[in-house]
Structure formats: structure tokens, C-alpha cells
Amino acid sequence: MSTVAVIIPALNEAGNISRLVKEVQRSVQAQVIVVDNGSTDQTGEEARAAGAQVVFEPRHGYGYACRAGVIAAGEVSSLVFLDGDYSFLPAEMPILLEPLLASKADMVLGSRQLGLIAPGAMPAHQRFGNWLVAHLMNFLYGLRISDLGPYRAVRADLVKQLDMQEMTYGWPAEMIVKAARKGACIQEVPVSYHPRQAGRSKVSGTLRGTLLAAWFILGVTLRHALKPH
């Protein structure tokens, strides 16, 4: 029987996290893990009250939080990564999981480009950077993707094979390029993307966050392309 764990990295997402966890529970049968990445608000308490398993990872970094979630998930067959800001809809998770559970793909990326980007959800500079890196990955790794897709489903055993090392913004890009180099089947499905319900984005909400994310993602994309197989 297939088992699914939904990993939600979260830093100061009080106001979002409770509703997000409850919608995940309504949408799929899964273990829901919220990784509190050093929040100074009530993120952890709200997530636990909503019924999630809460893991604390005090080292700030998206990759640290994702790795802590993977470890906490234990022996499951499938992992879903979902941002904690409610910009992606858990109700679309069955669409994301279907190719994976049907053994038609090893990794399924939720593409905002193929779906819907709501007004105000993604600034122009973030759209351009995402487009640029997706096309660079296609050129370097023989992929056909339109979005880096942080909302994704992936075989748990594949993640364990990838020896993930990027502990900051580069984690999602590292997963894609390492999976591509292993010959994994990567598919996309359309998802929608919405302005966060509460709080401020750690990436697109600040110039520093945007530049740091771009630096790490581009670095990962180029560095692994130059490594021998």
C-alpha cells in the first residue's frame, strides 16, 4: 500500500499554517509534517493544534527544513513538498500525486506556468528568473519543464538516492538536476499559484531574498552540469 508524507517547511507562518494543514487533511490521506524552521511566532503551536506532526529545525534554510521533514517521514513511498504560505492549494494535491502513484513518473512538478498565476502572486522579476532557470535546465539536462515547481511529489526512495546537500534556496533545483542526471522520469502537471494569505514572503517579498535565491539556484544548476556522471 502506498503511503504519502506531506512535508511543509514553515518559518513564521502563523495565520496560514492551521488552514493549510486542515486543507491537506481534507484533500489526501497522508502523514502531514510541518517543519518549524526557527519561527518566532505561533507557527508550531498552530500546526500541532491543527493535527500535524511538528518537527523543529532551528538552522534556518529551506533545505535544512526539507531534510528534517524527509527524516521525520520515515519509511513512506511518496513525499510531497508544499510551501507553508498557502500560495499553493492542497486541493490540487491529488492531481500532483496521480502520475507518481500510478508509476508513470518518479517526480511530478506542479507547474504554475501550465496552470494559473493569480494577479499579484508572482512579481515580474521572479517570473523571469524562474523562466530563465527552467530553460537553462532544459538545455543542460535534456528536460522539458516550464517551472522549478517547489510544489512537487517525488518517490521517497529517489530522494534518498540523491544525497541532497543544498541546505538553503538551492534544494528544489538540486533535486531536479540530480534526478535528471539519474535518468528519473520527471513530469509536470498544472497547478495554481496565489498571493500568500498572511505574512511576507522570504524570497519574492525582499530584494535580498530574491537575489539570494537566484544566486543559489543558478549556482546549483550550473555546478552539477559540469560534474562528470
N, CA, C and O of each residue as an XYZ file, in Angstrom:
916
protein
N       0.847     -1.200      0.000
C       0.000      0.000      0.000
C       0.879      1.245      0.000
O       1.852      1.337      0.748
N       0.524      2.180     -0.837
C       1.303      3.407     -0.922
C       1.033      4.287      0.289
O      -0.108      4.429      0.729
N       2.086      4.868      0.816
C       1.959      5.813      1.921
C       2.580      7.139      1.510
O       3.626      7.171      0.860
N       1.937      8.218      1.886
C       2.343      9.553      1.469
C       2.632     10.405      2.698
O       1.879     10.379      3.672
N       3.716     11.151      2.650
C       4.006     12.156      3.667
C       4.069     13.519      2.990
O       4.755     13.685      1.981
N       3.357     14.489      3.543
C       3.372     15.855      3.046
C       4.264     16.674      3.971
O       3.991     16.797      5.165
N       5.325     17.230      3.410
C       6.314     17.989      4.184
C       6.111     19.473      3.917
O       6.155     19.921      2.772
N       5.888     20.225      4.983
C       5.613     21.657      4.874
C       6.667     22.433      5.652
O       6.541     22.577      6.868
N       7.714     22.943      4.980
C       8.672     23.809      5.664
C       7.985     25.137      6.002
O       7.285     25.704      5.163
N       8.183     25.628      7.216
C       7.448     26.831      7.618
C       8.304     27.700      8.541
O       8.866     27.221      9.526
N       8.389     28.969      8.206
C       9.062     29.953      9.042
C       8.126     31.137      9.221
O       7.857     31.877      8.275
N       7.633     31.310     10.441
C       6.724     32.412     10.765
C       5.508     32.428      9.838
O       5.245     33.410      9.143
N       4.783     31.323      9.848
C       3.582     31.191      9.018
C       2.308     31.091      9.855
O       1.304     30.548      9.394
N       2.343     31.613     11.087
C       1.105     31.701     11.864
C       0.114     32.546     11.076
O       0.476     33.575     10.507
N      -1.128     32.108     11.049
C      -2.125     32.780     10.235
C      -2.369     32.054      8.924
O      -3.428     32.201      8.315
N      -1.386     31.269      8.488
C      -1.530     30.448      7.283
C      -1.585     28.958      7.606
O      -2.339     28.205      6.991
N      -0.771     28.544      8.582
C      -0.435     27.130      8.699
C      -1.608     26.259      9.136
O      -1.740     25.128      8.668
N      -2.452     26.759     10.018
C      -3.563     25.948     10.502
C      -4.530     25.609      9.373
O      -4.911     24.449      9.211
N      -4.925     26.598      8.601
C      -5.844     26.362      7.480
C      -5.198     25.468      6.428
O      -5.867     24.632      5.821
N      -3.896     25.644      6.213
C      -3.190     24.835      5.230
C      -3.185     23.372      5.634
O      -3.486     22.503      4.816
N      -2.847     23.090      6.887
C      -2.810     21.714      7.381
C      -4.186     21.068      7.265
O      -4.301     19.926      6.820
N      -5.214     21.784      7.658
C      -6.564     21.219      7.604
C      -7.000     20.930      6.177
O      -7.704     19.949      5.935
N      -6.595     21.766      5.232
C      -6.959     21.506      3.844
C      -6.192     20.313      3.289
O      -6.742     19.541      2.504
N      -4.943     20.150      3.681
C      -4.194     18.958      3.280
C      -4.926     17.705      3.767
O      -5.092     16.742      3.019
N      -5.355     17.730      5.016
C      -6.029     16.569      5.590
C      -7.341     16.264      4.874
O      -7.737     15.103      4.765
N      -8.005     17.291      4.393
C      -9.246     17.076      3.645
C      -8.986     16.562      2.231
O      -9.844     15.912      1.634
N      -7.800     16.856      1.698
C      -7.521     16.589      0.290
C      -6.918     15.219      0.027
O      -7.231     14.588     -0.983
N      -6.061     14.753      0.919
C      -5.376     13.468      0.718
C      -5.250     12.734      2.043
O      -5.303     13.338      3.115
N      -5.083     11.425      1.948
C      -4.780     10.624      3.135
C      -3.265     10.557      3.237
O      -2.615      9.872      2.447
N      -2.711     11.259      4.197
C      -1.256     11.381      4.263
C      -0.808     11.759      5.668
O      -1.574     12.296      6.468
N       0.440     11.466      5.934
C       1.118     11.970      7.120
C       1.493     13.428      6.850
O       2.167     13.713      5.860
N       1.075     14.339      7.699
C       1.347     15.764      7.487
C       2.415     16.218      8.475
O       2.218     16.172      9.689
N       3.543     16.654      7.935
C       4.681     17.058      8.757
C       4.967     18.529      8.514
O       5.294     18.921      7.394
N       4.848     19.339      9.542
C       5.234     20.744      9.462
C       6.595     20.901     10.131
O       6.767     20.556     11.300
N       7.548     21.420      9.386
C       8.892     21.646      9.929
C       9.004     23.123     10.293
O       9.086     23.990      9.423
N       9.005     23.389     11.599
C       9.140     24.754     12.100
C      10.614     25.133     12.034
O      11.438     24.622     12.792
N      10.929     26.035     11.116
C      12.323     26.362     10.809
C      12.814     27.565     11.625
O      13.413     28.496     11.085
N      12.545     27.523     12.939
C      13.012     28.585     13.818
C      12.063     29.760     13.921
O      12.503     30.902     14.053
N      10.767     29.498     13.862
C       9.777     30.577     13.892
C       9.795     31.314     15.230
O      10.093     30.737     16.276
N       9.474     32.581     15.165
C       9.347     33.397     16.373
C       7.880     33.704     16.675
O       7.587     34.459     17.602
N       6.960     33.126     15.904
C       5.536     33.298     16.159
C       4.944     31.954     16.595
O       5.668     31.100     17.107
N       3.667     31.764     16.402
C       2.982     30.565     16.892
C       2.834     29.481     15.817
O       1.916     28.664     15.884
N       3.727     29.475     14.837
C       3.623     28.507     13.748
C       3.520     27.074     14.256
O       2.597     26.349     13.884
N       4.443     26.669     15.089
C       4.461     25.296     15.578
C       3.219     24.938     16.360
O       2.648     23.864     16.171
N       2.798     25.828     17.236
C       1.621     25.571     18.056
C       0.362     25.455     17.203
O      -0.471     24.578     17.433
N       0.224     26.345     16.212
C      -0.949     26.293     15.341
C      -0.961     25.013     14.505
O      -2.012     24.400     14.313
N       0.209     24.615     14.012
C       0.285     23.394     13.203
C      -0.074     22.167     14.021
O      -0.802     21.296     13.547
N       0.426     22.093     15.235
C       0.131     20.942     16.092
C      -1.347     20.901     16.454
O      -1.956     19.831     16.459
N      -1.928     22.058     16.756
C      -3.351     22.110     17.097
C      -4.221     21.681     15.919
O      -5.318     21.157     16.112
N      -3.733     21.904     14.702
C      -4.484     21.510     13.503
C      -4.338     20.031     13.186
O      -5.041     19.514     12.318
N      -3.436     19.342     13.874
C      -3.301     17.908     13.678
C      -2.042     17.456     12.973
O      -1.909     16.275     12.652
N      -1.112     18.370     12.721
C       0.137     17.998     12.051
C       1.169     17.481     13.040
O       1.145     17.819     14.223
N       2.063     16.665     12.539
C       3.271     16.330     13.276
C       4.233     17.497     13.106
O       4.508     17.909     11.979
N       4.751     18.036     14.208
C       5.624     19.201     14.126
C       7.050     18.795     14.459
O       7.312     18.183     15.494
N       7.961     19.143     13.571
C       9.389     18.900     13.746
C      10.079     20.257     13.826
O       9.785     21.147     13.028
N      10.981     20.422     14.767
C      11.700     21.680     14.904
C      13.089     21.561     14.285
O      13.853     20.659     14.627
N      13.405     22.463     13.385
C      14.728     22.554     12.767
C      15.210     23.992     12.963
O      14.800     24.882     12.218
N      16.071     24.233     13.953
C      16.466     25.612     14.276
C      17.412     26.249     13.267
O      17.529     27.474     13.230
N      18.090     25.449     12.446
C      19.002     26.013     11.447
C      18.181     26.563     10.289
O      17.503     25.811      9.588
N      18.245     27.878     10.090
C      17.458     28.489      9.033
C      17.946     28.021      7.668
O      19.149     27.962      7.414
N      17.017     27.695      6.806
C      17.354     27.267      5.458
C      16.299     26.315      4.952
O      15.931     25.364      5.642
N      15.808     26.563      3.748
C      14.754     25.734      3.168
C      15.202     24.272      3.069
O      14.425     23.360      3.348
N      16.447     24.060      2.675
C      16.958     22.698      2.556
C      17.051     21.988      3.890
O      16.725     20.805      3.987
N      17.499     22.704      4.937
C      17.527     22.110      6.273
C      16.129     21.650      6.680
O      15.952     20.551      7.204
N      15.134     22.511      6.430
C      13.769     22.175      6.813
C      13.256     20.980      6.018
O      12.629     20.084      6.584
N      13.515     20.957      4.717
C      13.064     19.828      3.898
C      13.727     18.528      4.334
O      13.066     17.494      4.429
N      15.020     18.576      4.596
C      15.718     17.358      5.016
C      15.179     16.844      6.345
O      15.016     15.637      6.524
N      14.902     17.755      7.280
C      14.326     17.339      8.560
C      12.982     16.661      8.347
O      12.658     15.690      9.032
N      12.196     17.169      7.396
C      10.914     16.553      7.094
C      11.068     15.172      6.484
O      10.315     14.256      6.816
N      12.032     15.017      5.600
C      12.287     13.712      4.980
C      12.665     12.687      6.049
O      12.177     11.557      6.027
N      13.525     13.075      6.972
C      13.931     12.168      8.045
C      12.734     11.793      8.909
O      12.568     10.631      9.279
N      11.903     12.778      9.229
C      10.742     12.524     10.082
C       9.710     11.641      9.398
O       8.961     10.930     10.068
N       9.664     11.679      8.070
C       8.665     10.898      7.335
C       8.879      9.402      7.464
O       7.926      8.631      7.358
N      10.108      8.980      7.691
C      10.382      7.564      7.852
C      10.190      6.780      6.569
O      10.537      7.253      5.487
N       9.636      5.578      6.690
C       9.530      4.658      5.559
C       8.204      4.836      4.826
O       7.304      4.004      4.948
N       8.089      5.908      4.074
C       6.912      6.112      3.226
C       7.338      5.895      1.779
O       8.529      5.805      1.482
N       6.357      5.810      0.879
C       6.702      5.582     -0.520
C       6.774      6.881     -1.320
O       7.511      6.974     -2.302
N       5.998      7.889     -0.888
C       5.915      9.135     -1.655
C       6.004     10.334     -0.738
O       5.492     10.323      0.382
N       6.669     11.377     -1.236
C       6.806     12.625     -0.497
C       6.211     13.760     -1.316
O       6.402     13.830     -2.530
N       5.495     14.639     -0.650
C       5.019     15.863     -1.276
C       5.622     17.038     -0.520
O       5.577     17.077      0.709
N       6.183     17.991     -1.244
C       6.716     19.209     -0.642
C       5.768     20.355     -0.959
O       5.422     20.588     -2.118
N       5.353     21.067      0.080
C       4.357     22.117     -0.044
C       4.771     23.313      0.797
O       5.022     23.161      1.992
N       4.850     24.498      0.205
C       5.220     25.699      0.949
C       4.167     26.017      2.007
O       2.988     25.705      1.837
N       4.607     26.640      3.100
C       3.729     26.900      4.227
C       2.944     28.191      4.151
O       2.243     28.535      5.102
N       3.039     28.915      3.048
C       2.411     30.239      2.980
C       1.028     30.241      2.341
O       0.432     31.301      2.151
N       0.518     29.062      2.008
C      -0.799     28.902      1.393
C      -0.860     29.503     -0.015
O      -1.943     29.842     -0.491
N       0.272     29.637     -0.675
C       0.265     30.133     -2.052
C      -0.118     29.028     -3.037
O      -0.619     29.308     -4.126
N       0.121     27.771     -2.650
C      -0.324     26.612     -3.430
C      -1.518     25.976     -2.731
O      -1.643     26.068     -1.510
N      -2.387     25.338     -3.486
C      -3.616     24.783     -2.939
C      -3.484     23.286     -2.677
O      -3.227     22.526     -3.610
N      -3.651     22.845     -1.437
C      -3.644     21.405     -1.157
C      -4.723     20.649     -1.916
O      -4.566     19.456     -2.174
N      -5.811     21.310     -2.277
C      -6.885     20.641     -3.015
C      -6.411     20.112     -4.361
O      -7.039     19.218     -4.929
N      -5.306     20.653     -4.881
C      -4.761     20.188     -6.156
C      -3.751     19.053     -5.981
O      -3.185     18.569     -6.962
N      -3.527     18.631     -4.747
C      -2.527     17.603     -4.476
C      -2.827     16.257     -5.142
O      -1.891     15.606     -5.606
N      -4.093     15.806     -5.214
C      -4.353     14.536     -5.918
C      -3.893     14.555     -7.375
O      -3.466     13.526     -7.899
N      -3.975     15.713     -8.037
C      -3.502     15.825     -9.424
C      -1.986     15.646     -9.474
O      -1.447     15.035    -10.397
N      -1.313     16.190     -8.466
C       0.141     16.089     -8.383
C       0.578     14.645     -8.117
O       1.583     14.184     -8.659
N      -0.173     13.949     -7.294
C       0.219     12.602     -6.885
C      -0.142     11.528     -7.898
O       0.487     10.470     -7.915
N      -1.138     11.769     -8.743
C      -1.665     10.713     -9.606
C      -0.597     10.047    -10.477
O      -0.533      8.818    -10.496
N       0.258     10.805    -11.210
C       1.265     10.126    -12.037
C       2.262      9.328    -11.210
O       2.762      8.294    -11.654
N       2.548      9.808    -10.015
C       3.507      9.116     -9.150
C       2.906      7.808     -8.634
O       3.552      6.762     -8.690
N       1.685      7.866     -8.138
C       1.053      6.683     -7.568
C       0.709      5.656     -8.638
O       0.590      4.465     -8.351
N       0.550      6.125     -9.877
C       0.288      5.209    -10.992
C       1.579      4.696    -11.624
O       1.537      4.015    -12.648
N       2.719      5.015    -11.026
C       4.039      4.592    -11.519
C       4.322      5.098    -12.929
O       5.015      4.440    -13.705
N       3.778      6.280    -13.258
C       4.044      6.897    -14.547
C       5.172      7.930    -14.469
O       5.631      8.423    -15.499
N       5.612      8.253    -13.271
C       6.664      9.252    -13.086
C       7.376      8.991    -11.774
O       6.824      8.379    -10.859
N       8.621      9.469    -11.695
C       9.399      9.402    -10.453
C       9.296     10.704     -9.669
O       9.418     10.715     -8.444
N       9.071     11.794    -10.384
C       8.918     13.107     -9.778
C       7.882     13.882    -10.581
O       7.894     13.859    -11.811
N       6.991     14.563     -9.881
C       5.960     15.353    -10.545
C       6.042     16.783    -10.021
O       5.891     17.030     -8.825
N       6.282     17.717    -10.936
C       6.397     19.117    -10.571
C       5.087     19.830    -10.855
O       4.502     19.668    -11.926
N       4.632     20.613     -9.900
C       3.467     21.447    -10.125
C       3.877     22.700    -10.872
O       4.608     23.533    -10.335
N       3.421     22.841    -12.089
C       3.829     23.976    -12.928
C       2.812     25.108    -12.841
O       1.640     24.949    -13.182
N       3.297     26.255    -12.372
C       2.463     27.456    -12.347
C       2.287     28.014    -13.749
O       1.270     28.642    -14.045
N       3.263     27.793    -14.607
C       3.175     28.287    -15.980
C       2.093     27.549    -16.766
O       1.421     28.142    -17.610
N       1.926     26.268    -16.492
C       0.895     25.491    -17.170
C      -0.470     25.696    -16.537
O      -1.494     25.408    -17.157
N      -0.490     26.193    -15.303
C      -1.739     26.397    -14.584
C      -2.142     27.854    -14.548
O      -2.294     28.499    -15.585
N      -2.312     28.365    -13.341
C      -2.795     29.732    -13.151
C      -1.914     30.460    -12.159
O      -1.658     29.958    -11.065
N      -1.447     31.644    -12.533
C      -0.757     32.537    -11.600
C      -1.705     33.697    -11.324
O      -1.952     34.522    -12.204
N      -2.228     33.762    -10.124
C      -3.197     34.794     -9.782
C      -2.519     36.160     -9.752
O      -1.326     36.248     -9.463
N      -3.259     37.224    -10.047
C      -2.679     38.578    -10.001
C      -2.035     38.863     -8.648
O      -2.632     38.641     -7.595
N      -0.793     39.364     -8.708
C      -0.068     39.722     -7.500
C       0.664     38.588     -6.832
O       1.342     38.807     -5.828
N       0.550     37.377     -7.355
C       1.172     36.234     -6.688
C       2.664     36.117     -6.965
O       3.426     35.701     -6.092
N       3.089     36.481     -8.180
C       4.490     36.320     -8.547
C       4.979     37.574     -9.256
O       4.524     37.865    -10.362
N       5.905     38.333     -8.642
C       6.433     39.543     -9.280
C       7.122     39.224    -10.599
O       7.539     38.090    -10.836
N       7.237     40.228    -11.449
C       7.805     40.038    -12.784
C       9.231     39.497    -12.720
O       9.601     38.633    -13.515
N      10.043     40.003    -11.769
C      11.434     39.534    -11.713
C      11.507     38.071    -11.310
O      12.403     37.353    -11.754
N      10.576     37.616    -10.476
C      10.561     36.209    -10.093
C      10.113     35.339    -11.269
O      10.646     34.249    -11.477
N       9.137     35.821    -12.035
C       8.697     35.074    -13.225
C       9.841     34.912    -14.207
O      10.054     33.829    -14.751
N      10.585     36.005    -14.436
C      11.689     35.938    -15.399
C      12.772     34.978    -14.918
O      13.267     34.162    -15.695
N      13.142     35.070    -13.639
C      14.181     34.193    -13.116
C      13.786     32.732    -13.193
O      14.605     31.875    -13.523
N      12.542     32.453    -12.892
C      12.041     31.092    -12.962
C      12.064     30.576    -14.399
O      12.464     29.441    -14.655
N      11.631     31.422    -15.329
C      11.646     31.062    -16.757
C      13.075     30.798    -17.226
O      13.333     29.823    -17.933
N      13.994     31.663    -16.832
C      15.381     31.541    -17.261
C      16.004     30.233    -16.781
O      16.617     29.510    -17.567
N      15.848     29.929    -15.491
C      16.474     28.721    -14.953
C      15.813     27.469    -15.519
O      16.505     26.489    -15.794
N      14.498     27.474    -15.700
C      13.825     26.312    -16.283
C      14.370     26.022    -17.683
O      14.638     24.870    -18.023
N      14.532     27.072    -18.492
C      15.056     26.867    -19.841
C      16.531     26.450    -19.814
O      16.969     25.677    -20.665
N      17.282     26.947    -18.861
C      18.679     26.537    -18.719
C      18.757     25.058    -18.343
O      19.594     24.325    -18.869
N      17.894     24.625    -17.441
C      17.863     23.199    -17.085
C      17.489     22.342    -18.282
O      18.066     21.276    -18.496
N      16.529     22.807    -19.056
C      16.142     22.054    -20.251
C      17.325     21.871    -21.191
O      17.531     20.784    -21.731
N      18.100     22.933    -21.386
C      19.252     22.895    -22.285
C      20.365     21.996    -21.738
O      20.955     21.211    -22.480
N      20.645     22.114    -20.443
C      21.780     21.401    -19.859
C      21.485     19.939    -19.532
O      22.384     19.098    -19.557
N      20.223     19.639    -19.225
C      19.905     18.305    -18.711
C      18.893     17.546    -19.577
O      18.464     16.451    -19.215
N      18.516     18.123    -20.710
C      17.598     17.430    -21.595
C      16.188     17.303    -21.052
O      15.476     16.355    -21.383
N      15.782     18.247    -20.226
C      14.443     18.222    -19.641
C      13.456     18.983    -20.520
O      13.839     19.630    -21.494
N      12.196     18.895    -20.161
C      11.143     19.688    -20.811
C      10.218     20.205    -19.714
O       9.083     19.749    -19.575
N      10.723     21.165    -18.936
C       9.948     21.715    -17.833
C       9.730     23.209    -18.052
O      10.494     23.864    -18.761
N       8.696     23.724    -17.443
C       8.358     25.139    -17.586
C       8.477     25.903    -16.278
O       8.349     27.127    -16.261
N       8.724     25.189    -15.175
C       8.698     25.799    -13.852
C       9.580     24.965    -12.930
O       9.681     23.750    -13.099
N      10.218     25.610    -11.958
C      11.024     24.870    -10.990
C      10.153     24.128     -9.983
O      10.630     23.207     -9.320
N       8.904     24.506     -9.858
C       7.920     23.711     -9.139
C       8.271     23.292     -7.732
O       8.525     22.109     -7.508
N       8.299     24.217     -6.751
C       8.549     23.782     -5.372
C       7.430     22.910     -4.815
O       7.659     22.143     -3.880
N       6.217     23.013     -5.374
C       5.110     22.138     -5.037
C       5.270     20.889     -5.886
O       5.019     20.918     -7.091
N       5.684     19.798     -5.266
C       6.073     18.619     -6.035
C       5.826     17.342     -5.259
O       5.774     17.343     -4.029
N       5.674     16.255     -5.996
C       5.593     14.914     -5.423
C       6.743     14.103     -5.982
O       7.082     14.231     -7.158
N       7.345     13.273     -5.150
C       8.523     12.528     -5.588
C       8.604     11.207     -4.832
O       8.214     11.124     -3.667
N       9.107     10.190     -5.495
C       9.337      8.912     -4.822
C      10.318      9.099     -3.679
O      11.375      9.707     -3.852
N       9.971      8.580     -2.519
C      10.830      8.754     -1.346
C      12.184      8.088     -1.533
O      13.206      8.623     -1.105
N      12.195      6.921     -2.169
C      13.474      6.235     -2.353
C      14.386      6.998     -3.301
O      15.608      6.927     -3.170
N      13.813      7.730     -4.257
C      14.632      8.543     -5.150
C      15.299      9.673     -4.379
O      16.487      9.936     -4.565
N      14.553     10.336     -3.525
C      15.128     11.430     -2.732
C      16.317     10.926     -1.918
O      17.338     11.606     -1.815
N      16.185      9.747     -1.347
C      17.275      9.199     -0.530
C      18.505      8.875     -1.376
O      19.630      8.910     -0.877
N      18.293      8.560     -2.652
C      19.426      8.263     -3.537
C      20.179      9.515     -3.980
O      21.324      9.428     -4.424
N      19.546     10.667     -3.862
C      20.117     11.887     -4.448
C      21.190     12.538     -3.582
O      21.900     13.426     -4.054
N      21.325     12.117     -2.320
C      22.343     12.684     -1.435
C      22.272     14.215     -1.450
O      23.239     14.887     -1.810
N      21.135     14.745     -1.060
C      20.887     16.179     -1.120
C      21.833     16.939     -0.193
O      22.004     16.572      0.969
N      22.442     17.996     -0.718
C      23.444     18.764      0.016
C      23.113     20.250      0.156
O      23.666     20.922      1.027
N      22.226     20.768     -0.681
C      21.928     22.199     -0.672
C      20.932     22.510      0.449
O      19.766     22.122      0.373
N      21.388     23.203      1.473
C      20.562     23.400      2.642
C      19.853     24.749      2.668
O      19.243     25.109      3.675
N      19.928     25.490      1.579
C      19.233     26.779      1.541
C      18.266     26.783      0.360
O      17.553     25.804      0.142
N      18.236     27.879     -0.404
C      17.279     28.015     -1.502
C      17.531     27.049     -2.655
O      16.659     26.854     -3.502
N      18.722     26.442     -2.693
C      19.065     25.590     -3.824
C      18.482     24.191     -3.780
O      18.626     23.440     -4.744
N      17.827     23.819     -2.689
C      17.301     22.448     -2.540
C      16.390     22.021     -3.688
O      16.620     20.951     -4.252
N      15.362     22.797     -4.070
C      14.476     22.330     -5.148
C      15.199     22.137     -6.477
O      14.934     21.175     -7.197
N      16.121     23.060     -6.803
C      16.871     22.931     -8.055
C      17.793     21.719     -8.009
O      17.912     20.992     -8.996
N      18.444     21.496     -6.873
C      19.335     20.341     -6.741
C      18.564     19.041     -6.957
O      19.061     18.125     -7.612
N      17.367     18.960     -6.414
C      16.579     17.745     -6.569
C      16.278     17.471     -8.042
O      16.368     16.331     -8.497
N      15.921     18.524     -8.784
C      15.591     18.337    -10.193
C      16.816     17.895    -10.993
O      16.750     16.920    -11.742
N      17.934     18.609    -10.836
C      19.080     18.304    -11.692
C      19.706     16.958    -11.337
O      20.175     16.248    -12.226
N      19.722     16.597    -10.063
C      20.275     15.295     -9.692
C      19.373     14.161    -10.174
O      19.855     13.122    -10.624
N      18.066     14.369    -10.076
C      17.142     13.355    -10.586
C      17.288     13.205    -12.097
O      17.244     12.092    -12.619
N      17.461     14.321    -12.797
C      17.638     14.276    -14.247
C      18.900     13.510    -14.615
O      18.892     12.719    -15.557
N      19.974     13.734    -13.888
C      21.234     13.043    -14.171
C      21.121     11.540    -13.910
O      21.859     10.751    -14.500
N      20.210     11.147    -13.038
C      19.990      9.730    -12.769
C      19.027      9.093    -13.781
O      18.791      7.886    -13.743
N      18.481      9.903    -14.675
C      17.557      9.381    -15.658
C      16.145      9.198    -15.145
O      15.366      8.446    -15.730
N      15.803      9.876    -14.055
C      14.453      9.767    -13.494
C      13.435     10.377    -14.450
O      13.747     11.300    -15.202
N      12.227      9.856    -14.411
C      11.132     10.389    -15.219
C      10.495     11.558    -14.474
O       9.890     11.376    -13.418
N      10.637     12.761    -15.036
C      10.121     13.975    -14.411
C       8.981     14.510    -15.269
O       9.163     14.776    -16.457
N       7.820     14.666    -14.673
C       6.654     15.187    -15.374
C       6.173     16.466    -14.703
O       6.546     16.775    -13.571
N       5.332     17.203    -15.431
C       4.686     18.392    -14.875
C       3.176     18.242    -14.956
O       2.646     17.603    -15.864
N       2.499     18.839    -13.996
C       1.045     18.978    -14.051
C       0.721     20.428    -13.709
O       1.477     21.065    -12.975
N      -0.377     20.961    -14.220
C      -0.713     22.355    -13.918
C      -1.220     22.531    -12.492
O      -2.026     21.741    -12.002
N      -0.731     23.585    -11.834
C      -1.242     23.976    -10.520
C      -1.457     25.485    -10.521
O      -0.944     26.199    -11.383
N      -2.210     25.949     -9.557
C      -2.442     27.386     -9.442
C      -1.569     27.971     -8.336
O      -1.132     27.266     -7.427
N      -1.329     29.268     -8.436
C      -0.429     29.961     -7.509
C      -1.098     31.272     -7.097
O      -1.566     32.038     -7.939
N      -1.132     31.513     -5.791
C      -1.928     32.609     -5.263
C      -1.114     33.472     -4.298
O      -0.136     32.992     -3.724
N      -1.497     34.727     -4.112
C      -0.826     35.549     -3.094
C      -0.968     34.900     -1.725
O      -2.006     34.319     -1.407
N       0.078     35.004     -0.920
C       0.017     34.423      0.415
C      -1.130     35.045      1.209
O      -1.487     36.206      1.007
N      -1.699     34.252      2.113
C      -2.841     34.702      2.889
C      -2.436     35.675      3.994
O      -3.169     36.617      4.295
N      -1.270     35.446      4.598
C      -0.805     36.294      5.704
C       0.716     36.313      5.691
O       1.350     35.408      5.149
N       1.304     37.356      6.293
C       2.759     37.446      6.403
C       3.412     37.932      5.122
O       2.754     38.413      4.198
N       4.731     37.789      5.101
C       5.528     38.302      3.997
C       6.445     37.228      3.448
O       7.025     36.451      4.206
N       6.578     37.182      2.134
C       7.435     36.182      1.504
C       8.895     36.375      1.893
O       9.389     37.501      1.965
N       9.585     35.248      2.144
C      11.016     35.317      2.464
C      11.873     35.435      1.209
O      13.055     35.767      1.295
N      11.279     35.162      0.034
C      12.035     35.233     -1.224
C      11.594     36.441     -2.028
O      12.318     37.434     -2.092
N      10.424     36.377     -2.639
C       9.999     37.461     -3.522
C       9.611     38.721     -2.768
O       9.507     39.793     -3.364
N       9.397     38.604     -1.462
C       8.994     39.771     -0.691
C      10.113     40.736     -0.401
O       9.854     41.862      0.024
N      11.372     40.329     -0.620
C      12.503     41.214     -0.373
C      13.495     41.101     -1.519
O      13.609     40.049     -2.148
N      14.216     42.190     -1.790
C      15.243     42.147     -2.831
C      16.352     41.185     -2.443
O      16.850     40.439     -3.287
N      16.744     41.193     -1.178
C      17.804     40.297     -0.717
C      17.396     38.839     -0.917
O      18.186     38.026     -1.397
N      16.156     38.513     -0.546
C      15.688     37.144     -0.705
C      15.676     36.716     -2.163
O      16.064     35.594     -2.487
N      15.236     37.599     -3.034
C      15.186     37.282     -4.460
C      16.577     37.041     -5.024
O      16.797     36.075     -5.755
N      17.522     37.927     -4.682
C      18.883     37.791     -5.199
C      19.581     36.549     -4.652
O      20.299     35.865     -5.381
N      19.371     36.257     -3.368
C      19.991     35.070     -2.788
C      19.444     33.802     -3.432
O      20.198     32.883     -3.750
N      18.129     33.760     -3.621
C      17.531     32.586     -4.247
C      18.080     32.392     -5.654
O      18.433     31.278     -6.041
N      18.151     33.482     -6.422
C      18.671     33.393     -7.794
C      20.115     32.905     -7.797
O      20.488     32.072     -8.623
N      20.919     33.416     -6.886
C      22.339     33.032     -6.802
C      22.487     31.533     -6.527
O      23.242     30.850     -7.219
N      21.782     31.026     -5.539
C      21.896     29.619     -5.177
C      21.338     28.709     -6.276
O      21.935     27.680     -6.594
N      20.205     29.085     -6.850
C      19.573     28.236     -7.854
C      20.413     28.162     -9.122
O      20.610     27.082     -9.678
N      20.904     29.303     -9.575
C      21.767     29.298    -10.765
C      23.058     28.536    -10.494
O      23.535     27.789    -11.348
N      23.622     28.728     -9.300
C      24.860     28.032     -8.950
C      24.688     26.527     -8.980
O      25.528     25.812     -9.527
N      23.604     26.044     -8.395
C      23.327     24.606     -8.383
C      23.146     24.078     -9.806
O      23.694     23.035    -10.164
N      22.384     24.799    -10.601
C      22.090     24.361    -11.964
C      23.360     24.219    -12.799
O      23.522     23.237    -13.522
N      24.247     25.181    -12.702
C      25.473     25.157    -13.490
C      26.501     24.206    -12.917
O      27.175     23.500    -13.667
N      26.631     24.175    -11.612
C      27.675     23.350    -10.987
C      27.485     21.867    -11.269
O      28.450     21.167    -11.575
N      26.268     21.386    -11.171
C      26.049     19.957    -11.384
C      26.150     19.577    -12.859
O      26.443     18.427    -13.188
N      25.914     20.525    -13.732
C      26.062     20.239    -15.169
C      27.513     19.971    -15.523
O      27.799     19.231    -16.465
N      28.430     20.569    -14.774
C      29.856     20.417    -15.067
C      30.477     19.179    -14.421
O      31.612     18.819    -14.734
N      29.739     18.526    -13.521
C      30.277     17.337    -12.845
C      30.208     16.133    -13.771
O      29.249     15.984    -14.527
N      31.216     15.279    -13.717
C      31.156     14.047    -14.530
C      30.077     13.114    -14.012
O      29.788     13.105    -12.815
N      29.483     12.334    -14.889
C      28.457     11.364    -14.489
C      29.113     10.216    -13.707
O      28.426      9.290    -13.277
